């Protein structure tokens, strides 16, 4: 299963990627992110970079339009957005992704 989550509020993202600062907690994820795409039929994709390409090259094909009503203000994948592939969460940094280790 593959799902994509975009942040609703960028305030805390300004330090993202600097020595681990601003990596969201599980609680922040639950309150500050919205599911914008469910790519369940694409289980063959295992690389979050591929998801990045899909959502930036053809966002209209995958992006859930009603996510705007839930506070999302961008359609292309951005720094701080999260991809879940097989119950493993990856956050987009300025270059690449890192796995989120929530307890």
Backbone as JSON Lines, residues from 0, in Angstrom:
{"i":0,"aa":"X","n":[0.83,-1.18,0.0],"ca":[0.0,0.0,0.0],"c":[0.88,1.25,0.0]}
{"i":1,"aa":"X","n":[0.46,2.21,-0.78],"ca":[1.18,3.47,-0.89],"c":[0.21,4.62,-0.66]}
{"i":2,"aa":"X","n":[0.56,5.51,0.26],"ca":[-0.24,6.71,0.5],"c":[0.7,7.9,0.56]}
{"i":3,"aa":"X","n":[0.17,9.05,0.19],"ca":[0.95,10.29,0.21],"c":[0.22,11.3,1.09]}
{"i":4,"aa":"X","n":[0.99,11.96,1.94],"ca":[0.44,12.94,2.87],"c":[1.17,14.27,2.69]}
{"i":5,"aa":"X","n":[0.39,15.34,2.6],"ca":[0.95,16.69,2.49],"c":[0.67,17.44,3.79]}
{"i":6,"aa":"X","n":[1.59,18.34,4.13],"ca":[1.42,19.16,5.33],"c":[0.39,20.24,5.07]}
{"i":7,"aa":"X","n":[-0.27,20.67,6.15],"ca":[-1.26,21.75,6.09],"c":[-0.66,23.09,6.49]}
{"i":8,"aa":"X","n":[0.33,23.08,7.36],"ca":[0.86,24.32,7.9],"c":[2.39,24.24,7.88]}
{"i":9,"aa":"X","n":[3.02,25.16,7.22],"ca":[4.47,25.11,7.01],"c":[5.28,25.73,8.15]}
{"i":10,"aa":"X","n":[4.64,26.31,9.14],"ca":[5.37,27.06,10.18],"c":[6.56,26.29,10.76]}
{"i":11,"aa":"X","n":[6.38,25.05,11.13],"ca":[7.45,24.3,11.8],"c":[8.43,23.66,10.83]}
{"i":12,"aa":"X","n":[8.18,23.77,9.52],"ca":[9.05,23.12,8.54],"c":[10.3,23.92,8.19]}
{"i":13,"aa":"X","n":[10.43,25.15,8.67],"ca":[11.54,26.0,8.23],"c":[12.91,25.46,8.63]}
{"i":14,"aa":"X","n":[12.99,24.54,9.58],"ca":[14.27,23.96,9.97],"c":[14.44,22.53,9.49]}
{"i":15,"aa":"X","n":[13.54,22.07,8.62],"ca":[13.55,20.68,8.18],"c":[14.9,20.28,7.58]}
{"i":16,"aa":"X","n":[15.4,19.16,8.02],"ca":[16.61,18.62,7.47],"c":[17.89,19.12,8.11]}
{"i":17,"aa":"X","n":[17.82,20.07,9.03],"ca":[19.02,20.6,9.68],"c":[19.25,19.82,10.97]}
{"i":18,"aa":"X","n":[20.12,18.85,10.9],"ca":[20.47,18.03,12.06],"c":[19.24,17.42,12.72]}
{"i":19,"aa":"X","n":[18.31,16.97,11.89],"ca":[17.13,16.3,12.42],"c":[16.07,17.21,12.97]}
{"i":20,"aa":"X","n":[16.28,18.51,12.92],"ca":[15.29,19.45,13.45],"c":[14.04,19.43,12.6]}
{"i":21,"aa":"X","n":[12.92,19.65,13.22],"ca":[11.62,19.8,12.56],"c":[11.11,18.54,11.89]}
{"i":22,"aa":"X","n":[11.7,17.4,12.17],"ca":[11.11,16.15,11.7],"c":[9.86,15.96,12.55]}
{"i":23,"aa":"X","n":[8.7,15.77,11.93],"ca":[7.47,15.73,12.71],"c":[7.38,14.51,13.63]}
{"i":24,"aa":"X","n":[6.78,14.72,14.75],"ca":[6.47,13.6,15.64],"c":[5.23,12.9,15.07]}
{"i":25,"aa":"X","n":[4.93,11.75,15.6],"ca":[3.73,11.03,15.16],"c":[2.48,11.89,15.44]}
{"i":26,"aa":"X","n":[2.49,12.59,16.56],"ca":[1.37,13.44,16.91],"c":[1.21,14.59,15.91]}
{"i":27,"aa":"X","n":[2.33,15.2,15.51],"ca":[2.27,16.28,14.51],"c":[1.75,15.74,13.18]}
{"i":28,"aa":"X","n":[2.2,14.55,12.84],"ca":[1.73,13.93,11.6],"c":[0.21,13.76,11.64]}
{"i":29,"aa":"X","n":[-0.29,13.28,12.76],"ca":[-1.73,13.03,12.89],"c":[-2.55,14.31,12.77]}
{"i":30,"aa":"X","n":[-2.02,15.43,13.24],"ca":[-2.8,16.68,13.24],"c":[-2.47,17.61,12.08]}
{"i":31,"aa":"X","n":[-1.26,17.56,11.55],"ca":[-0.81,18.55,10.57],"c":[-0.7,18.05,9.13]}
{"i":32,"aa":"X","n":[-1.07,16.81,8.88],"ca":[-0.97,16.23,7.54],"c":[-2.3,15.71,7.06]}
{"i":33,"aa":"X","n":[-2.48,15.72,5.73],"ca":[-3.69,15.24,5.1],"c":[-3.29,14.23,4.02]}
{"i":34,"aa":"X","n":[-4.01,13.12,3.96],"ca":[-3.78,12.15,2.89],"c":[-4.28,12.76,1.59]}
{"i":35,"aa":"X","n":[-3.39,12.85,0.6],"ca":[-3.77,13.47,-0.68],"c":[-3.79,12.47,-1.83]}
{"i":36,"aa":"X","n":[-3.21,11.3,-1.63],"ca":[-3.21,10.29,-2.69],"c":[-3.11,8.91,-2.07]}
{"i":37,"aa":"X","n":[-3.88,7.98,-2.63],"ca":[-3.82,6.58,-2.24],"c":[-3.49,5.81,-3.51]}
{"i":38,"aa":"X","n":[-2.26,5.3,-3.56],"ca":[-1.78,4.61,-4.76],"c":[-1.74,3.1,-4.52]}
{"i":39,"aa":"X","n":[-2.79,2.59,-3.9],"ca":[-2.87,1.18,-3.52],"c":[-2.62,0.22,-4.66]}
{"i":40,"aa":"X","n":[-3.01,0.56,-5.86],"ca":[-2.83,-0.32,-7.0],"c":[-1.42,-0.3,-7.57]}
{"i":41,"aa":"X","n":[-0.51,0.41,-6.95],"ca":[0.86,0.53,-7.46],"c":[1.86,-0.05,-6.48]}
{"i":42,"aa":"X","n":[1.53,-1.19,-5.91],"ca":[2.37,-1.81,-4.88],"c":[3.76,-2.16,-5.38]}
{"i":43,"aa":"X","n":[3.95,-2.19,-6.67],"ca":[5.26,-2.49,-7.24],"c":[6.26,-1.36,-7.04]}
{"i":44,"aa":"X","n":[5.8,-0.17,-6.69],"ca":[6.69,0.96,-6.47],"c":[7.23,0.89,-5.04]}
{"i":45,"aa":"X","n":[8.54,0.9,-4.91],"ca":[9.16,0.8,-3.59],"c":[10.06,1.99,-3.27]}
{"i":46,"aa":"X","n":[10.18,2.93,-4.2],"ca":[11.09,4.06,-4.05],"c":[10.29,5.36,-3.92]}
{"i":47,"aa":"X","n":[10.42,6.07,-2.79],"ca":[9.68,7.32,-2.65],"c":[10.04,8.36,-3.71]}
{"i":48,"aa":"X","n":[11.23,8.28,-4.28],"ca":[11.63,9.21,-5.34],"c":[10.7,9.07,-6.55]}
{"i":49,"aa":"X","n":[10.27,7.85,-6.83],"ca":[9.34,7.61,-7.95],"c":[7.99,8.28,-7.67]}
{"i":50,"aa":"X","n":[7.54,8.21,-6.43],"ca":[6.29,8.86,-6.05],"c":[6.44,10.37,-6.22]}
{"i":51,"aa":"X","n":[7.59,10.91,-5.81],"ca":[7.89,12.35,-5.97],"c":[7.72,12.74,-7.45]}
{"i":52,"aa":"X","n":[8.31,11.95,-8.34],"ca":[8.22,12.24,-9.77],"c":[6.77,12.23,-10.25]}
{"i":53,"aa":"X","n":[6.03,11.23,-9.84],"ca":[4.63,11.11,-10.27],"c":[3.8,12.31,-9.82]}
{"i":54,"aa":"X","n":[3.96,12.71,-8.56],"ca":[3.14,13.79,-8.02],"c":[3.59,15.16,-8.49]}
{"i":55,"aa":"X","n":[4.8,15.27,-9.01],"ca":[5.27,16.55,-9.52],"c":[5.09,16.67,-11.04]}
{"i":56,"aa":"X","n":[5.15,15.57,-11.75],"ca":[4.97,15.61,-13.2],"c":[3.49,15.58,-13.6]}
{"i":57,"aa":"X","n":[2.69,14.84,-12.86],"ca":[1.27,14.71,-13.19],"c":[0.4,14.76,-11.93]}
{"i":58,"aa":"X","n":[0.45,15.85,-11.18],"ca":[-0.31,15.89,-9.93],"c":[-1.81,15.72,-10.14]}
{"i":59,"aa":"X","n":[-2.32,16.22,-11.26],"ca":[-3.75,16.13,-11.51],"c":[-4.23,14.68,-11.64]}
{"i":60,"aa":"X","n":[-3.32,13.79,-11.95],"ca":[-3.66,12.38,-12.13],"c":[-3.8,11.64,-10.79]}
{"i":61,"aa":"X","n":[-3.1,12.11,-9.75],"ca":[-3.04,11.37,-8.5],"c":[-3.57,12.15,-7.29]}
{"i":62,"aa":"X","n":[-3.54,13.46,-7.35],"ca":[-3.87,14.31,-6.19],"c":[-5.37,14.32,-5.92]}
{"i":63,"aa":"X","n":[-5.76,14.13,-4.68],"ca":[-7.16,14.16,-4.26],"c":[-7.61,15.62,-4.14]}
{"i":64,"aa":"X","n":[-8.44,16.08,-5.06],"ca":[-8.81,17.49,-5.16],"c":[-9.47,18.04,-3.9]}
{"i":65,"aa":"X","n":[-10.22,17.21,-3.18],"ca":[-10.89,17.73,-1.99],"c":[-9.95,17.92,-0.81]}
{"i":66,"aa":"X","n":[-8.67,17.61,-0.98],"ca":[-7.68,17.86,0.09],"c":[-7.56,19.35,0.39]}
{"i":67,"aa":"X","n":[-7.88,20.19,-0.59],"ca":[-7.86,21.64,-0.36],"c":[-8.8,22.03,0.77]}
{"i":68,"aa":"X","n":[-9.93,21.36,0.85],"ca":[-10.92,21.66,1.89],"c":[-10.4,21.32,3.28]}
{"i":69,"aa":"X","n":[-9.37,20.47,3.35],"ca":[-8.79,20.06,4.63],"c":[-7.55,20.86,4.99]}
{"i":70,"aa":"X","n":[-7.23,21.89,4.21],"ca":[-6.14,22.78,4.56],"c":[-4.87,22.65,3.74]}
{"i":71,"aa":"X","n":[-4.82,21.73,2.8],"ca":[-3.64,21.59,1.94],"c":[-3.66,22.72,0.92]}
{"i":72,"aa":"X","n":[-2.49,23.32,0.67],"ca":[-2.45,24.44,-0.27],"c":[-1.46,24.24,-1.41]}
{"i":73,"aa":"X","n":[-1.01,23.0,-1.62],"ca":[-0.1,22.74,-2.73],"c":[-0.44,21.4,-3.37]}
{"i":74,"aa":"X","n":[-0.26,21.3,-4.71],"ca":[-0.56,20.05,-5.41],"c":[0.69,19.24,-5.69]}
{"i":75,"aa":"X","n":[1.81,19.89,-5.93],"ca":[3.06,19.18,-6.18],"c":[3.7,18.8,-4.86]}
{"i":76,"aa":"X","n":[4.4,17.68,-4.85],"ca":[5.08,17.25,-3.64],"c":[6.15,18.24,-3.26]}
{"i":77,"aa":"X","n":[6.27,18.5,-1.97],"ca":[7.22,19.5,-1.46],"c":[8.02,18.94,-0.3]}
{"i":78,"aa":"X","n":[9.05,19.69,0.08],"ca":[9.83,19.35,1.27],"c":[8.87,19.26,2.45]}
{"i":79,"aa":"X","n":[9.01,18.21,3.23],"ca":[8.16,18.01,4.4],"c":[6.99,17.09,4.16]}
{"i":80,"aa":"X","n":[6.65,16.82,2.9],"ca":[5.57,15.89,2.61],"c":[6.04,14.46,2.9]}
{"i":81,"aa":"X","n":[5.09,13.58,3.12],"ca":[5.4,12.22,3.59],"c":[4.79,11.18,2.65]}
{"i":82,"aa":"X","n":[5.57,10.15,2.37],"ca":[5.11,9.0,1.59],"c":[5.14,7.78,2.49]}
{"i":83,"aa":"X","n":[4.06,7.01,2.47],"ca":[4.01,5.76,3.22],"c":[4.0,4.62,2.21]}
{"i":84,"aa":"X","n":[5.02,3.77,2.29],"ca":[5.12,2.59,1.42],"c":[5.22,1.37,2.34]}
{"i":85,"aa":"X","n":[4.22,0.51,2.25],"ca":[4.19,-0.7,3.08],"c":[4.43,-0.41,4.56]}
{"i":86,"aa":"X","n":[3.7,0.54,5.1],"ca":[3.75,0.92,6.52],"c":[5.07,1.54,6.96]}
{"i":87,"aa":"X","n":[5.9,1.93,6.01],"ca":[7.15,2.63,6.3],"c":[6.99,4.06,5.79]}
{"i":88,"aa":"X","n":[7.28,5.03,6.66],"ca":[7.05,6.44,6.33],"c":[8.36,7.12,5.96]}
{"i":89,"aa":"X","n":[8.33,7.87,4.85],"ca":[9.49,8.61,4.35],"c":[9.1,10.08,4.27]}
{"i":90,"aa":"X","n":[9.98,10.96,4.75],"ca":[9.73,12.39,4.63],"c":[10.67,12.99,3.58]}
{"i":91,"aa":"X","n":[10.1,13.87,2.75],"ca":[10.89,14.53,1.7],"c":[11.74,15.64,2.3]}
{"i":92,"aa":"X","n":[13.03,15.6,2.02],"ca":[13.96,16.66,2.42],"c":[14.3,17.48,1.18]}
{"i":93,"aa":"X","n":[15.16,18.46,1.33],"ca":[15.54,19.27,0.16],"c":[16.26,18.42,-0.88]}
{"i":94,"aa":"X","n":[16.93,17.37,-0.43],"ca":[17.52,16.4,-1.34],"c":[17.21,15.01,-0.79]}
{"i":95,"aa":"X","n":[16.36,14.29,-1.45],"ca":[16.06,12.92,-1.07],"c":[15.03,12.78,0.04]}
{"i":96,"aa":"X","n":[14.99,11.57,0.59],"ca":[14.04,11.21,1.64],"c":[14.78,10.55,2.79]}
{"i":97,"aa":"X","n":[14.18,10.61,3.97],"ca":[14.68,9.82,5.11],"c":[13.48,9.09,5.71]}
{"i":98,"aa":"X","n":[13.76,7.96,6.3],"ca":[12.73,7.16,6.96],"c":[12.41,7.8,8.31]}
{"i":99,"aa":"X","n":[11.14,7.88,8.61],"ca":[10.71,8.37,9.93],"c":[10.64,7.19,10.89]}
{"i":100,"aa":"X","n":[11.24,7.35,12.03],"ca":[11.24,6.29,13.05],"c":[10.4,6.74,14.23]}
{"i":101,"aa":"X","n":[9.11,6.49,14.12],"ca":[8.2,6.83,15.21],"c":[8.05,5.65,16.13]}
{"i":102,"aa":"X","n":[7.94,5.92,17.4],"ca":[7.74,4.84,18.37],"c":[6.34,4.85,18.9]}
